[in-house]
Amino acid sequence: MTDEREARLLASVPDGLFIGGEWRPAEGGRTLAVQDPATGEVVKEVADASVADGTAALDAACAAADDWAATPARERAELLRRTFELVRERTEDLALLMTIEMGKPLAEARGEVAYGNEFVRWFSEQAAHVQGRYGANPEGTGRMVVTQHPVGPCFLITPWNFPLAMATRKIAPALAAGCTVVVKPAALTPLTTTFFVQLLVEAGLPAGVVNVVNTSDSGALSEPIITDPRLRKLSFTGSTPVGQTLLRQAADRVLRTSMELGGNAPFVVFDDADLDKAVDGAIAAKFRNIGQACTAANRFIVHADVAEEFTRRVTERVESFRTGRGTEEGVTIGPLIDDRAVAKAEALVTDAVERGATLRTGGHRLDRPGSFYAATVLSDVQAGSDILREEIFGPVLAIVPFRDEDEAVRLANDTDFGLVSYVYTENLARGQRMIERLQTGMMGLNVGVVSNAAAPFGGWKLSGLGREGGAEGIHEYLQTKYTLTPNPFG
Ligand code: NAD
């Protein structure tokens, strides 16, 4: 049940699409329902964009593109900085909204507001620091000028699991670079993005620079935008199969793309690890966001000599979790996003147990309204189990023992994904070897959470293309021009 404060907050969030600087209903007045996954209740109806609404949003982004590209970088930076301050002031509201529509515990939602807002601050700082270069060509006959230019109108598609951070990680660098955007949030969690855009407007966002279209039919709305010759860039965060579909659509026009896709992170614990640190890291890497993070540890690869001790300790921690609606005091595990996610966790656990894994705790859905699955630990998971191949996206910790370093590396790399890996060892040389041997775009060495706005976030293999955050993040929205001029001295 939403209480009075929640009702007021929900009522304050616009229910329209944001196109050309105006909130407006969808064509034909269509709406989609937003639910609280902890109760299954509908908390708000918002506009459900049609294909024509999507095109109107792109029209608006194209109309604003030249003026925004010509806006001095300092002004773009200051808009982002003002937004950063506003988000900070509204942390409690944004966090509560996120908990209502997505389910994560309030403390984690506050953490996401801080993390997501760091992208706004970071790219406000980057905006005025885009560098070019000037120099003689090797022959001495000319001067080479290298300049950076905004890529142009962008289409940004975000997932439901980090509704604020995945939006700011795209919107902030695009705006900093001088690009206008159409944002399509996940239909399950449109309210957080809408609220954030309201703060951008309060900070002085010009009309058409950011446009937001929520829709219950992402495929129908997106394809005409992606194949429109005016679009210059697609940035997508979501599952690998959808990313592959969008890459195919983008191919005809050789559209610039960034793809932040699925993960299947190995979490390797050597026998020389500090087990206290490894257990803390494991809990963070697995259960943050109720296990629904692309960076979530998916496979715990633990040296046989410490596997039992590690399993005993993580099980003890998991049994102390409190599950419930994220707004309740002391809750550490909220609901999964929907019943499909519960069914998936259930199927993966059943398959693993049938193939010989031992269920140490959990392993069942909770008998209460909402999409709840008990935090679960499985040990001795056998090769060939689905849970080792698929992204779990739920609160299930699966442990596989190993005997030596080569076997650990082989198991860790035995996946098509390559987003992030975690390694626990107190042996420096071994840690260095693992940096070189693990095939992932990111790695936590004796840490369980790696995300940082100042770092290049992204994956190898089927986990994606491009990087978000860091000095690299703004370059996803810039294109390079090289100009040759004659040697001015003849
Ligand atoms: P999803 O692929 O189902 O949806 C992501 C977004 O794409 C949503 O906005 C959805 O509406 C939209 N979408 C779905 N089908 C589409 C289509 N045919 N055309 C255009 N848009 C379409 O993923 P999800 O369930 O929302 O998110 C979970 C997935 O996202 C996981 O695989 C997770 O690993 C991944 N993820 C990756 C990162 C990263 O940075 N690598 C971060 C967060 C989540």
Residues whose N, C-alpha, C, O or C-beta is under 5 A from the ligand:
A	BS01	NAD	I157 T158 P159 W160 K184 P185 A186 A187 S218 G219 S222 T237 G238 S239 T240 V242 E260 L261 G262 G263 A293 C294 S463
